[in-house]
Amino acid sequence: MLDEARRLAPRFAARAAAADRDGAFPVDDFTDLKNGGFFGLMVPARLGGAGAGFSEYAEVAYELARGNGATALVFNMHASVTGALSGVTDELAEALGLPPEALAARDDALKEAAAGSWYAVAMSERGAGSRLSQLATTYERHGDGYRIRGSKTFCSGAGHADAYLIAARNADDPSQVSQFLVPAGAGLTVEPTWDALGMRATASHDLHVDVTVPAQALLGGVEGLALAVAQLAPHWMVASYAAVYVGVARAAVDAAVEHVQSRGLGRLPAVRARIGRADAAVAAARLVVGEAARRVDASPGEAETNRWVWRAKLLAGTTAAEVAASMLEAAGTSAMRRGHPLERLYRDARAGSLQPATSDVCADWLGVDALGGDPDTDGTAPRW
Ligand SMILES: Cc1cc2nc3c(=O)[nH]c(=O)nc-3n(C[C@H](O)[C@H](O)[C@H](O)COP(=O)(O)OP(=O)(O)OC[C@H]3O[C@@H](n4cnc5c(N)ncnc54)[C@H](O)[C@@H]3O)c2cc1C
């Protein structure tokens, strides 16, 4: 699948300018992903998927992002849902006391992904951002199931996904934050609000929710798991985008090299040095993402693993923004024209540090940790 991602990247790159210009969802890229079996990347082989681990996901995401960061970012949301579901092994489920019906629902969702369905994430809200403990969307018991009501924002792939992971708080006990997998259709209304600086093709629109779902839609089958999962296994919430933004950074270096060579600017020492520094910075960020991913596969949730996860997100976000800015400067004003790859990559790369955990939040987490505090609880505001 890594080879297939490398094969698809130039196809994505060829379509990226038009999708960015129109702020249009990359429908053809997603058809390619579906045909290539990518929706089953994180699904265990016993359920029909490729059974990839986090390291393999990170490599695939990096390659896809070299083609189109927006496509890779939306795919990341699906990989996060399916990766987190696959991470609930039968042993873990038993330790957590998850009911058998929840495991059957997990398997059904994963099988459908392997068969070509894909999932979006509707967590963020206007005002609350991605802080799970502050969400205004609520759920309550309704017959044998739940009624979920609220409004989400920045939902990448809104209007195109087959189902949405929706985070909500219990209306009677707001300390309980739960996640539901809700099929597209009645009760979910997309409001096309995404007209942004960068990652324009992600269709990260608002999603209004007033829907009743059966009990099996509650992920894990037990209420109140969302905050614990975010703290214990932060890799999908914090670091899965990291590989995407390192891929965007590498695409910026590649685009700058092409531009500089075609214009005969390579003899200028200042231009060469910018490319040299950028190359080294991207390689370093990629190594850190790789190390975090390796540790996630080997010892998920361990304190040292989580440190690398937060480091990876911080370095990927800042490296992408700095490298893309420097490559634009190396290439010159002609690369600032609309439609030039560097103009788009500069804007796409800008989003990396803003995605949760933002670079500032990552730096604070790492700083609190380095100073001997508890980085999950000692911040000035709730992390989640
Ligand atoms: C391209 C793109 C795609 C996205 N796709 C999705 C998606 O599919 N699904 C989804 O749910 N969301 C998605 N998001 C939304 C992303 O999760 C939001 O950026 C997030 O919810 C934060 O919202 P916010 O930036 O408006 O506000 P905030 O998180 O409130 O951030 C505002 C400022 O406050 C600071 N801050 C926030 N928390 C803390 C803290 N604990 N301590 C100190 N400082 C803090 C931040 O660093 C920042 O400077 C996407 C975002 C982007 C850019």
The ligand as an SDF file (V2000), in Angstrom:
LIG
                    3D

 53 58  0  0  0  0  0  0  0  0999 V2000
   -7.4560   21.9600    7.9650 C   0  0  0  0  0  0  0  0  0  0  0  0
   -8.1700   21.6160    9.2180 C   0  0  0  0  0  0  0  0  0  0  0  0
   -8.9790   20.4680    9.2650 C   0  0  0  0  0  0  0  0  0  0  0  0
   -9.6620   20.1460   10.4240 C   0  0  0  0  0  0  0  0  0  0  0  0
  -10.4520   19.0160   10.4480 N   0  0  0  0  0  0  0  0  0  0  0  0
  -11.1370   18.6960   11.5690 C   0  0  0  0  0  0  0  0  0  0  0  0
  -12.0000   17.5590   11.6070 C   0  0  0  0  0  0  0  0  0  0  0  0
  -12.1280   16.8210   10.6160 O   0  0  0  0  0  0  0  0  0  0  0  0
  -12.7170   17.3320   12.7140 N   0  0  0  0  0  0  0  0  0  0  0  0
  -12.6250   18.1170   13.8130 C   0  0  0  0  0  0  0  0  0  0  0  0
  -13.2840   17.8330   14.7980 O   0  0  0  0  0  0  0  0  0  0  0  0
  -11.8070   19.2100   13.8270 N   0  0  0  0  0  0  0  0  0  0  0  0
  -11.0620   19.4980   12.7310 C   0  0  0  0  0  0  0  0  0  0  0  0
  -10.2500   20.5960   12.7080 N   0  0  0  0  0  0  0  0  0  0  0  0
  -10.3930   21.5590   13.7680 C   0  0  0  0  0  0  0  0  0  0  0  0
   -9.2960   21.6230   14.6930 C   0  0  0  0  0  0  0  0  0  0  0  0
   -9.4950   20.5180   15.4650 O   0  0  0  0  0  0  0  0  0  0  0  0
   -9.4580   22.9780   15.3610 C   0  0  0  0  0  0  0  0  0  0  0  0
   -8.3480   23.6980   14.9630 O   0  0  0  0  0  0  0  0  0  0  0  0
   -9.5980   22.8270   16.7910 C   0  0  0  0  0  0  0  0  0  0  0  0
  -10.8460   22.3580   17.1340 O   0  0  0  0  0  0  0  0  0  0  0  0
   -9.2490   24.0650   17.5290 C   0  0  0  0  0  0  0  0  0  0  0  0
  -10.1700   25.0970   17.3430 O   0  0  0  0  0  0  0  0  0  0  0  0
   -9.6690   26.5880   17.3770 P   0  0  0  0  0  0  0  0  0  0  0  0
   -8.3280   26.6640   16.7240 O   0  0  0  0  0  0  0  0  0  0  0  0
  -10.7270   27.4430   16.8150 O   0  0  0  0  0  0  0  0  0  0  0  0
   -9.5670   27.0400   18.8900 O   0  0  0  0  0  0  0  0  0  0  0  0
   -8.6420   26.7080   20.1080 P   0  0  0  0  0  0  0  0  0  0  0  0
   -8.2860   25.2720   20.2420 O   0  0  0  0  0  0  0  0  0  0  0  0
   -9.3730   27.2810   21.2580 O   0  0  0  0  0  0  0  0  0  0  0  0
   -7.2890   27.5160   19.8910 O   0  0  0  0  0  0  0  0  0  0  0  0
   -7.2030   28.9270   19.9570 C   0  0  0  0  0  0  0  0  0  0  0  0
   -5.9300   29.3560   20.6600 C   0  0  0  0  0  0  0  0  0  0  0  0
   -5.9260   28.9170   22.0170 O   0  0  0  0  0  0  0  0  0  0  0  0
   -4.7650   28.1570   22.3080 C   0  0  0  0  0  0  0  0  0  0  0  0
   -5.1210   27.0380   23.2110 N   0  0  0  0  0  0  0  0  0  0  0  0
   -6.1020   26.1230   23.0070 C   0  0  0  0  0  0  0  0  0  0  0  0
   -6.1140   25.2280   24.0250 N   0  0  0  0  0  0  0  0  0  0  0  0
   -5.1490   25.5850   24.8760 C   0  0  0  0  0  0  0  0  0  0  0  0
   -4.6660   25.0320   26.1040 C   0  0  0  0  0  0  0  0  0  0  0  0
   -5.1970   23.9430   26.6690 N   0  0  0  0  0  0  0  0  0  0  0  0
   -3.6160   25.6510   26.7050 N   0  0  0  0  0  0  0  0  0  0  0  0
   -3.0700   26.7470   26.1420 C   0  0  0  0  0  0  0  0  0  0  0  0
   -3.4780   27.3050   24.9830 N   0  0  0  0  0  0  0  0  0  0  0  0
   -4.5040   26.7430   24.3490 C   0  0  0  0  0  0  0  0  0  0  0  0
   -4.3060   27.6260   20.9380 C   0  0  0  0  0  0  0  0  0  0  0  0
   -2.9070   27.3530   20.9330 O   0  0  0  0  0  0  0  0  0  0  0  0
   -4.6550   28.7780   20.0190 C   0  0  0  0  0  0  0  0  0  0  0  0
   -3.6270   29.7560   20.0690 O   0  0  0  0  0  0  0  0  0  0  0  0
   -9.5420   20.9570   11.5600 C   0  0  0  0  0  0  0  0  0  0  0  0
   -8.7230   22.0990   11.5290 C   0  0  0  0  0  0  0  0  0  0  0  0
   -8.0280   22.4100   10.3770 C   0  0  0  0  0  0  0  0  0  0  0  0
   -7.1280   23.6260   10.3850 C   0  0  0  0  0  0  0  0  0  0  0  0
  1  2  1  0
  2  3  1  0
  2 52  2  0
  3  4  2  0
  4  5  1  0
  4 50  1  0
  5  6  2  0
  6  7  1  0
  6 13  1  0
  7  8  2  0
  7  9  1  0
  9 10  1  0
 10 11  2  0
 10 12  1  0
 12 13  2  0
 13 14  1  0
 14 15  1  0
 14 50  1  0
 15 16  1  0
 16 17  1  0
 16 18  1  0
 18 19  1  0
 18 20  1  0
 20 21  1  0
 20 22  1  0
 22 23  1  0
 23 24  1  0
 24 25  2  0
 24 26  1  0
 24 27  1  0
 27 28  1  0
 28 29  2  0
 28 30  1  0
 28 31  1  0
 31 32  1  0
 32 33  1  0
 33 34  1  0
 33 48  1  0
 34 35  1  0
 35 36  1  0
 35 46  1  0
 36 37  1  0
 36 45  1  0
 37 38  2  0
 38 39  1  0
 39 40  1  0
 39 45  2  0
 40 41  1  0
 40 42  2  0
 42 43  1  0
 43 44  2  0
 44 45  1  0
 46 47  1  0
 46 48  1  0
 48 49  1  0
 50 51  2  0
 51 52  1  0
 52 53  1  0
M  END
$$$$
